[in-house]
Amino acid sequence: DSKEWVFEVKWDGVRAILFKNDREIRIQSRNGNDITKRYPEVVAAAKLSLRAYKSAILDGEIVVLNEEGIPDFHTHQHRMHVQSLQEIMALSVEFPSTYYVFDMLYKDNQNVEGLGYLERRDLLSSTLETNNTIKISEFIEEKGTKILKSSKELKLEGIVAKHKDSVYREGNRSRDWLKIKNTKTQDCV
């Protein structure tokens, strides 16, 4: 618990950077792979959500939710490696994905990575039109213990703690964003 931090759900899905340039939408995985064609419903929804802007870069997580609205990574895995466009379209209807956006890096030719986290979130909230597929990941200020407990009760993976003034550090881990998992694991050889 801290007044200097906010706390969000740790979504169990695929980390994705979404790029909008004029009318084109492109989605990239954390390791730089183009995954645009795998999520046609996200592309269509992003075109509507960002239609008022020429360019934007968003950071978030693509998840497949079960009937209770909880991320189902096992079901999502069915979609992650499919190559056939026909199968991709069928899976996008059978197991639709949701893109939870938690940060904005760029808006209409302006890099905003150097702004504090709460400033970027205000910009995101005033820019992004949400819908059933594109949503903003909500956060709670200062009550990390409570949200961690709630995430465990809901059988979620955990939470992410973010310092309110943190700048966006592309490709770098920092002490300003901390993953706090409900299940502790260790790989041993």
C-alpha positions in Angstrom: 0.0 0.0 0.0 1.4 3.4 -1.0 0.1 6.8 -2.1 2.9 6.9 -4.7 1.7 3.8 -6.5 -1.3 2.5 -8.5 -2.2 -1.2 -8.9 -3.7 -3.0 -11.9 -4.8 -6.5 -12.7 -2.0 -8.6 -14.3 -3.7 -9.8 -17.5 -2.9 -13.4 -18.5 -2.6 -13.0 -22.3 -0.3 -11.7 -24.9 1.5 -8.4 -24.4 0.9 -6.3 -27.5 1.9 -2.9 -28.8 -0.7 -1.5 -31.2 0.4 1.0 -33.9 -2.0 3.3 -35.8 -0.7 5.2 -38.8 -3.4 6.9 -40.8 -5.9 4.1 -41.5 -3.4 1.2 -40.9 -3.4 -0.8 -37.7 -0.5 -3.1 -36.8 -0.1 -5.2 -33.7 3.3 -6.4 -32.5 4.2 -8.9 -29.8 6.6 -8.1 -27.0 9.5 -9.7 -28.9 8.7 -7.7 -32.1 6.7 -10.2 -34.1 3.8 -9.0 -36.3 0.7 -10.6 -34.9 -1.8 -8.3 -36.7 -3.5 -11.0 -38.7 -4.1 -13.2 -35.7 -6.5 -10.7 -34.1 -8.9 -9.3 -36.8 -11.5 -8.3 -34.2 -8.9 -6.1 -32.4 -7.8 -4.5 -35.7 -11.5 -3.6 -36.6 -12.2 -2.3 -33.1 -9.0 -0.2 -33.0 -9.9 1.5 -36.3 -13.1 2.7 -34.6 -11.5 3.5 -31.2 -8.8 5.6 -32.8 -10.6 7.0 -35.8 -10.2 10.6 -34.7 -6.3 10.4 -34.7 -3.8 10.1 -37.4 -1.2 8.2 -35.3 -1.0 6.5 -32.0 0.9 3.8 -30.2 -0.7 1.8 -27.4 0.6 -0.8 -25.0 -1.6 -3.5 -23.5 -2.5 -7.1 -23.3 -4.7 -9.2 -25.6 -6.7 -11.8 -23.6 -9.4 -14.3 -24.3 -12.0 -14.2 -21.5 -14.1 -17.1 -20.3 -17.9 -16.8 -19.5 -17.1 -15.3 -16.1 -14.9 -12.6 -17.7 -11.7 -14.1 -16.4 -8.7 -14.5 -18.8 -8.4 -18.0 -20.1 -4.8 -18.5 -21.3 -5.3 -22.1 -22.2 -8.1 -21.2 -24.6 -6.1 -18.3 -25.9 -3.3 -20.7 -26.9 -5.6 -22.2 -29.5 -5.4 -18.8 -31.3 -1.7 -17.9 -30.9 0.0 -20.0 -33.5 -2.8 -20.5 -36.1 -1.7 -19.5 -39.7 -4.8 -20.2 -41.8 -6.8 -17.0 -42.3 -10.0 -19.1 -42.4 -9.2 -20.7 -39.1 -8.2 -17.4 -37.6 -11.6 -15.9 -38.6 -13.5 -18.8 -37.1 -11.5 -18.7 -33.9 -12.0 -14.9 -33.6 -15.8 -15.6 -33.5 -15.6 -18.7 -31.3 -13.0 -17.3 -28.8 -13.0 -13.5 -29.3 -10.2 -11.5 -27.8 -10.2 -8.3 -25.8 -7.4 -5.8 -25.9 -6.8 -4.2 -22.4 -4.8 -1.0 -23.0 -2.8 0.2 -20.0 -0.5 2.8 -21.6 -0.1 5.3 -24.4 3.3 6.0 -25.9 2.5 8.2 -28.9 -0.3 10.4 -30.1 -0.6 12.4 -33.4 3.2 12.8 -34.0 4.0 13.4 -30.3 6.1 10.9 -28.2 4.6 10.9 -24.7 6.8 8.3 -23.2 8.6 10.9 -21.0 5.3 12.0 -19.3 4.5 10.5 -15.9 2.3 7.4 -15.8 -0.8 9.2 -14.6 -0.4 11.9 -17.2 -0.2 9.2 -19.9 -3.2 7.5 -18.5 -5.2 10.8 -18.6 -4.2 11.2 -22.2 -5.2 7.6 -22.9 -8.6 8.1 -21.3 -9.3 11.2 -23.3 -8.1 9.7 -26.6 -9.3 6.1 -26.7 -13.0 5.3 -27.4 -13.6 2.0 -25.7 -15.9 -0.7 -26.9 -16.5 -4.4 -26.3 -13.1 -5.4 -27.7 -10.9 -2.4 -26.8 -10.9 -1.5 -23.1 -8.8 0.5 -20.7 -7.3 -1.6 -17.9 -8.5 0.1 -14.7 -6.2 0.8 -11.7 -6.7 1.4 -8.0 -4.6 4.0 -6.2 -2.7 3.2 -3.0 -4.5 0.0 -2.0 -2.2 -2.7 -3.3 -2.9 -5.3 -0.6 -6.7 -5.1 -1.2 -6.4 -5.5 -5.0 -3.9 -8.4 -4.6 -6.3 -10.2 -2.3 -9.2 -9.6 -4.7 -7.1 -10.9 -7.6 -6.3 -14.1 -5.8 -10.0 -14.6 -4.9 -10.9 -14.2 -8.6 -8.1 -16.7 -9.5 -6.2 -14.1 -11.5 -2.5 -14.3 -12.1 -1.7 -11.3 -9.9 -1.3 -7.5 -10.1 1.2 -4.9 -11.5 2.3 -2.1 -9.3 3.2 1.1 -11.2 4.8 4.2 -9.7 2.6 7.2 -10.5 5.4 9.4 -11.9 7.2 6.6 -13.9 8.2 7.3 -17.5 7.8 4.6 -20.1 11.0 2.6 -20.5 10.9 0.9 -23.9 12.3 -2.6 -23.7 13.8 -2.2 -20.2 12.6 -3.6 -16.9 12.6 -1.1 -14.1 11.7 -0.8 -10.4 8.9 1.5 -11.4 6.7 -1.3 -12.6 6.5 -4.5 -10.5 4.8 -7.8 -11.2 3.3 -9.3 -8.0 2.0 -12.8 -8.7 -0.4 -14.8 -6.6 1.5 -18.1 -7.3 5.2 -18.2 -6.6 7.2 -20.5 -8.8 10.8 -21.4 -9.4 12.4 -23.3 -12.2 15.0 -25.8 -11.1 17.3 -28.0 -13.2 
